[in-house]
Amino acid sequence: MDIAAFQATIAATYGERDADRGTAPTVAWLCEEVGELAQAARKGTPEQQLHELGDVIAWVASLAQQLGLSLDEAAQRYAAGCPVCASMPCDC
C-alpha cells in the first residue's frame, strides 16, 4: 500500500471520530503508541513490534489528515536521502 492510499484508508475509517477528538488528544494517543512501540522494541516479539509500529503509523496518518497535510509530501523530504546533507548514506 502506498502512503497516500494508507492515509486515505485511515481517514475513511477513523477520520470523523479522530477529527471530533481533535489534534491535541490525537497527539497524546500518538505519544502513548510510541511508548508502546519503544517497549515492544526493547522486550517484545517481532509480532508485537509490528503491531505497535502499525499503530504508530496509523496515528501519524490520522494526525496528518487532521492537520490537512499529506504524508506522501512529508515523506518526499527524505526521497533523496538525508534532508540535511542530501546524501545516501548520510554524511552528517
KOLGUFI-773586 format. One line per 3 residues: their letters; for each residue x, y, z of N, C-alpha, C. Coordinates in steps of 0.001 Angstrom, whole numbers, m for minus. Atoms other than C-alpha are relative to their C-alpha. Layout:
REM residues N
A) X/Y/Z/X/Y/Z/X/Y/Z; ...
//
This chain:
REM residues 92
MDI) 852/m1177/0/0/0/0/893/1233/0; m801/m1220/m4/1369/3409/m836/m482/946/1102; 247/m876/m1143/1436/6230/1684/m1317/766/m140
AAF) 1227/m776/190/m1372/8323/180/m1233/m883/158; 1128/924/m136/m3672/5304/m43/m207/m382/1458; 110/326/m1426/m2901/4403/3563/m658/1153/757
QAT) 580/m1155/m675/m3694/7935/4730/m1489/106/m318; 1413/m57/384/m6962/7847/2786/m810/m1085/713; 688/1084/m704/m7897/4498/4352/m208/345/1467
IAA) 118/m401/m1408/m7206/5782/7861/m1050/1108/129; 984/m1097/m40/m9238/8936/7102/m1417/m538/m163; 1334/559/226/m12169/6898/5798/m463/m828/1194
TYG) 339/887/m1110/m12039/4520/8763/m207/754/1309; m6/m661/m1309/m11352/6862/11682/m136/1518/m62; m106/m1448/165/m11416/10396/10267/m987/830/781
ERD) 1011/m802/m693/m14689/11673/11665/197/m56/1516; m188/157/m1452/m14093/10274/15148/1271/719/459; m1249/m650/m380/m10491/11486/15211/m112/1522/m93
ADR) 184/m1448/126/m11492/14968/13988/m812/549/1167; 792/m418/m1161/m14110/15183/16727/857/36/1266; m893/72/m1164/m11419/14236/19243/922/1209/24
GTA) m888/m1154/105/m9079/16991/17992/1463/m375/m52; m1421/284/195/m5385/17311/17388/748/m266/1299; m743/210/m1259/m4174/17594/20991/m213/m1413/548
PTV) 169/1385/m448/m5781/14305/22076/606/m1020/m973; m621/905/969/m4583/12695/18849/1492/m87/228; m1435/5/m309/m1028/13729/19652/258/m810/1270
AWL) m160/784/m1239/m1480/12257/23146/m88/m1499/m291; 110/1414/372/m2655/8945/21659/1238/m454/m755; m1207/329/752/276/9000/19241/1181/m215/944
CEE) m1091/137/m973/2696/9526/22122/m120/m1299/788; 214/1260/m716/1145/6621/24012/419/m1184/m868; m373/1087/902/1571/4389/20966/1500/m54/m233
VGE) m1459/m12/139/5193/5495/20539/637/m652/1228; m499/657/m1214/5775/4456/24160/m172/m1507/m59; 230/1439/134/4220/1061/23466/950/m609/m1027
LAQ) m966/482/991/6424/715/20378/1400/m98/612; m1309/33/m651/9505/1570/22442/128/m1225/901; m18/1178/m872/8607/m1118/24964/85/m1278/m832
AAR) m41/1185/863/7969/m3665/22200/1361/m146/m667; m1322/58/627/11263/m2760/20531/1044/m553/965; m949/473/m1009/13095/m3466/23783/m254/m1437/414
KGT) 303/1279/m639/11261/m6533/25041/m1009/m856/m754; 1082/704/667/8625/m7597/22530/460/m968/m1069; m232/914/1109/8372/m10243/19887/m94/791/m1304
PEQ) 168/m684/1285/8599/m9333/16215/m1473/283/m321; 1426/m223/240/4807/m9706/16036/m507/1195/802; 395/m1146/m823/4316/m7245/18917/595/1288/m551
QLH) m653/m1176/574/6796/m4835/17355/m726/462/m1255; 713/m328/1225/4985/m4987/14015/m1365/607/312; 1303/m515/m424/1631/m4433/15740/124/1453/452
ELG) m165/m1359/m534/2862/m1343/17599/483/967/m1071; m446/m851/1095/4631/14/14528/m1187/401/m872; 1208/m301/760/1340/m224/12643/m872/1019/710
DVI) 795/m966/m759/m451/1621/15445/581/1403/m98; m650/m1316/92/2101/4448/15356/m238/612/m1382; 203/m509/1351/1826/4768/11585/m1447/465/m187
AWV) 1411/m385/126/m1975/4862/11811/m275/1326/698; 223/m1260/m712/m1928/7640/14414/693/1169/m692; m668/m1053/771/606/9631/12361/m862/383/m1202
ASL) 874/m275/1141/m1704/9295/9353/m1232/790/432; 1163/m719/m512/m4670/10451/11428/356/1447/317; m424/m1357/m334/m2760/13461/12706/246/815/m1272
AQQ) m253/m702/1262/m1594/14386/9205/m1319/416/m640; 1312/m310/585/m5194/14219/7999/m659/1166/734; 593/m1089/m784/m6392/16466/10828/684/1331/m273
LGL) m758/m1219/275/m3654/18972/10012/m127/445/m1449; 149/m328/1415/m4586/18913/6334/1284/m171/m780; m1298/223/634/m1161/17608/5379/63/m1378/m634
SLD) m187/1249/716/m31/14835/3071/1233/m733/523; m1148/821/m401/2153/12042/4441/915/m258/m1183; m790/214/1200/3269/11447/868/961/1173/m211
EAA) m857/m1182/136/4576/15017/685/1042/48/1103; m960/0/m1108/6195/14699/4107/1128/m989/m257; m1011/1016/278/7999/11521/3029/955/447/m1102
QRY) m852/m484/1084/9335/13315/m63/1237/724/525; m1154/m677/m598/11637/15230/2255/1211/m921/76; m1072/977/m128/13665/12027/2558/254/m787/m1283
AAG) m76/774/1237/13340/10820/m1049/1414/m74/m576; m1358/m13/548/16903/11785/m1972/1045/m393/1035; m925/349/m1074/18418/10574/1293/m148/977/1153
CPV) 19/m898/m1153/19325/12726/4262/m420/1401/m434; 428/m1341/399/17434/16033/4059/968/1103/425; m967/m991/m472/20314/17811/5823/1178/73/m956
CAS) m1189/m15/858/23276/16740/3711/m293/m501/m1408; 449/450/1328/21295/15364/713/856/m1130/m562; m769/1135/504/23256/12155/504/m516/m1295/585
MPC) 306/1362/m450/22753/8404/835/1298/m781/m98; 408/m156/m1389/24142/7190/3150/344/1387/529; m163/m1317/m603/24108/10198/5422/1465/270/341
DC) m1356/m429/m325/27383/12098/5745/52/990/1154; 46/m962/m1109/26253/14263/8673/868/m457/1159
//
